[in-house]
Amino acid sequence: MKSIEKRLKKVLMDYGIDQNKISKDSDYYFDLNLDMLDLMGLAKKIKNEFLVSIPDNEILRMERISDTIFFLEKKSNSTIYHC
């Protein structure tokens, strides 16, 4: 079973984000230069990888990678499929 962090990093890299820019503290907007449309597209890939629903209001609250990890960890006990 891969950790949430490793799986998320793979999703981010598959989305085209440089692995050297990926850290828990990376800000999607300022550090990774993503805009809202990019974040919505990334959220779709995260949903597909983790088989989880992410409400739009949650996506809007995710400013850093750590926010996404926290959200996924909260969901992990009930809805995330682990490979």
N, C-alpha and C positions, 0 to 999 in steps of 0.2 A: 504494500500500500504506500503510495506516495504521499508526502505531506501536502497540506493545502498550499503552503508557500511555494514548494517546488512546482506543483501543478499550475499555480497562478503564474509563476515566472515563465513557464513554457507557453502558456496562453499569450502572455505579453510579448514574448519573443516571436511567436507565430504571427502576431498582429503587426510585427515590424519594428518593435521597440528594441533599441540597442541594449544588450544584456548588461553592459557596463553602467547604464543609467538606472537599472532596476535595483531598488533597495526598499525596505519597509518605509523609509522616510520620503521616498520620491513622491512629489506632488504631480498629479496627472497633468495639470495645466501648466505649471511653471517649469518643472524639471523635465517632463516628457513632451511638452509642447502639444498636448492634445486639446481639442476644443470639445464642445458639448456633443457634436455629431460623432466625433471619434469615440468619446466615452460611451455613447449609446451603442455604437458598433462593437466596442470592446465588451460591453455588458452582455451583448447577445452571445459572444464567444464564451464568456465566463458561464453564462446560463447553460450553454450546450456542454461544456466540459464538466461542470459540477451537477448538472441536472437539477437545477434549483431555480425558483422564480425570484426575480429581483424587481420589486416594485419601483416605478419611476422615482418616487420620492426618496427611496434609498440610494438610487444611482446618483441623484443630485447631491446627496450628503457625502458621497465618497470623493474626497479630495486627494487622499494619499493612498498608496498601496496598502498601508497598514489598516486603513478604514475598510478596504475590501477584504483583507484577511480576517479582520474582526467579524465582519458580517458573515463570512463563510464559516468561520468557527462556530458562531451562534447557530447556524443552520445545520452544522455537521451532525449533531446528535439526532436529527430527525429526518432530514431530506436529502443529504448529499450522498450520491452513490460513490463509493470508494473502489478504485480499480486496484 
